[in-house]
Amino acid sequence: MQNEASTFLVSGEGKAATRTDKRVAGGGGGGGGGRGAWAEEVAWKDGTPEFEGWPTGVTAPGGNLVVSLLVLRDRALHKAPYYFLLDLSLADAVRSAVCFPFVLVSIKSGSAWTYSVLSCKVVAFMSVLFCFHAAFMLFCVSVTRYLAIAHHRFYAKRMTFWTCVAVVCMVWTLSVAMAFPPVFDVGTYKFIREEDQCIFEHRYFKANDTLGFMLMLAVLILATHVVYMKLLLFEYKHRKMKPVQMNLHTQNRRLLGMEEFKAEKRLGRMFYMITLCFLVLWSPYIVACYWRVFVKACTIPHRYLSTTVWMSFTQAGINPIICFLLNKDLKKGLLAHLPTCCSSRTKQHLPREPYCVM
């Protein structure tokens, strides 16, 4: 790995000279543009206000922590889908609070890593870990959403608290297995100047090992959407069924009632929107990674790569918004914990006492 000592010199008068050094010491960027392309983007980077990243850095961990606290405090939410949502929210909060500030610091330092090589590997490991964790968890959630509607009797019997714990542990184990090999230079972790972050060094596939990791991520995203499409087809084929009649004419409470069916559909809709948001906001970055892997000596604009990195972190901040917009239980819990001036408005909509018409 190239010597990064020159990147430590970030101070007033030596700033111009330091930037010249950073072009050499900042990292190869996986073929993401030469010095000329990088120089053309410096003006854009210098003209970008440094404080623009702080809304994402604050709202993403804050919103996910609010969702996590609501799930932990409300006993009615102590169910399988909310346990998975809790795990996703905590992971997004940690990723936003730990990894994103280093991106802001690198931008402030002129697209340079001002810390040690070991710290760069640690931050890169955490970034990849949380990315694969989100992909694995969203896939597992899609499978449980399908089981909750298509095989509800099995789902209600088997999806216990300890089953959820086992799924969460399996997801974290697989995520660590995917993120750990590059620590030993199997697909090198490195500071990528064009992305302003420590991450995989994506190079031509014959000279690097990152193709396997990118293929796994793409397969996970594709498989998740295939499961949701299968769920949608199941609901379409059984759209004329009346679950409430099934529940009334049998003593088996494991069958799905109408209200429970609607609740499961709403949860499925919320998780699918989270999955779709993950796909939309991560796709530009994934495309850039495949571009560098399959196209030898390619040149990707610095502005495009920086934007895709910011989009990937924005995804963590949008998830809480999706949860509060599409989940009535979380919305009620949030309104119940708001100050009195806000909660007084909700009291006006409480149902009146029943009365009898003579």
Secondary structure as the mmCIF struct_conf table of DSSP 4:
data_model
#
loop_
_struct_conf.conf_type_id
_struct_conf.id
_struct_conf.beg_label_comp_id
_struct_conf.beg_label_asym_id
_struct_conf.beg_label_seq_id
_struct_conf.end_label_comp_id
_struct_conf.end_label_asym_id
_struct_conf.end_label_seq_id
HELX_RH_3T_P HELX_RH_3T_P1 ALA A 5 PHE A 8
BEND BEND1 GLY A 12 GLY A 12
TURN_TY1_P TURN_TY1_P1 GLU A 13 GLY A 14
HELX_RH_AL_P HELX_RH_AL_P1 LYS A 15 ALA A 25
BEND BEND2 GLY A 26 GLY A 26
HELX_RH_3T_P HELX_RH_3T_P2 GLY A 29 GLY A 31
HELX_RH_AL_P HELX_RH_AL_P2 ARG A 35 ASP A 46
TURN_TY1_P TURN_TY1_P2 GLY A 47 GLY A 47
BEND BEND3 THR A 48 THR A 48
HELX_RH_3T_P HELX_RH_3T_P3 GLU A 50 GLY A 53
HELX_RH_AL_P HELX_RH_AL_P3 TRP A 54 ARG A 73
HELX_RH_3T_P HELX_RH_3T_P4 ARG A 75 LEU A 77
BEND BEND4 LYS A 79 LYS A 79
HELX_RH_AL_P HELX_RH_AL_P4 ALA A 80 VAL A 98
TURN_TY1_P TURN_TY1_P3 CYS A 99 CYS A 99
HELX_RH_AL_P HELX_RH_AL_P5 PHE A 100 LYS A 108
TURN_TY1_P TURN_TY1_P4 SER A 109 GLY A 110
BEND BEND5 SER A 111 SER A 111
BEND BEND6 TYR A 115 TYR A 115
HELX_RH_AL_P HELX_RH_AL_P6 VAL A 117 ALA A 150
BEND BEND7 HIS A 151 HIS A 151
HELX_RH_AL_P HELX_RH_AL_P7 HIS A 152 ARG A 158
HELX_RH_AL_P HELX_RH_AL_P8 PHE A 161 ALA A 179
BEND BEND8 PHE A 180 PHE A 180
HELX_RH_3T_P HELX_RH_3T_P5 PRO A 181 PHE A 184
TURN_TY1_P TURN_TY1_P5 ASP A 185 ASP A 185
BEND BEND9 VAL A 186 GLY A 187
STRN STRN1 TYR A 189 ILE A 192
TURN_TY1_P TURN_TY1_P6 ARG A 193 ASP A 196
STRN STRN2 GLN A 197 PHE A 200
TURN_TY1_P TURN_TY1_P7 PHE A 205 LYS A 206
BEND BEND10 ALA A 207 ALA A 207
BEND BEND11 ASP A 209 ASP A 209
TURN_TY1_P TURN_TY1_P8 THR A 210 THR A 210
HELX_RH_AL_P HELX_RH_AL_P9 LEU A 211 LYS A 237
TURN_TY1_P TURN_TY1_P9 HIS A 238 LYS A 240
HELX_RH_AL_P HELX_RH_AL_P10 PRO A 243 LEU A 248
TURN_TY1_P TURN_TY1_P10 HIS A 249 HIS A 249
BEND BEND12 GLN A 251 GLN A 251
TURN_TY1_P TURN_TY1_P11 ARG A 253 ARG A 254
BEND BEND13 LEU A 255 LEU A 255
HELX_LH_PP_P HELX_LH_PP_P1 LEU A 256 GLY A 257
HELX_RH_AL_P HELX_RH_AL_P11 MET A 258 PHE A 294
BEND BEND14 VAL A 295 VAL A 295
TURN_TY1_P TURN_TY1_P12 LYS A 296 ALA A 297
HELX_RH_AL_P HELX_RH_AL_P12 HIS A 302 LEU A 326
HELX_RH_AL_P HELX_RH_AL_P13 LYS A 328 ALA A 336
TURN_TY1_P TURN_TY1_P13 HIS A 337 HIS A 337
BEND BEND15 LEU A 338 LEU A 338
HELX_RH_AL_P HELX_RH_AL_P14 THR A 340 LYS A 347
TURN_TY1_P TURN_TY1_P14 GLN A 348 HIS A 349
BEND BEND16 LEU A 350 LEU A 350
HELX_LH_PP_P HELX_LH_PP_P2 PRO A 351 PRO A 354
#
